[in-house]
Amino acid sequence: MLVLSRKKGESIIIEDEIEITVLGVDGDNVRLGIKAPKNVDVFRREVYLSIQEANLESAQQSSVDIGELLKHYKSPK
């Protein structure tokens, strides 16, 4: 992990396309502004993990459903 110190108004650039700017600091809270291309998804970590969990559950349910369908499938002769 790269650790940087930035002051209000200072930025970092990632891959020439993503800019993260410190907008403000209030106690333990830091406000960040993120500029990224529209094709780059930007999520808070807790939202990202929730999406990943929902996707995993959905994939597992799909696997079970397909398995059930295959049990009843009769191949043509």
Buried (B, 14 or more C-beta within 10 A) or exposed (E): EEEEEBEEEEEEEEEEEBEBBBEEEEEEEEEEEEEBEEEEEEEEEEEEEEEEEEEEEEEEEEEEEEEEEEEEEEEEE
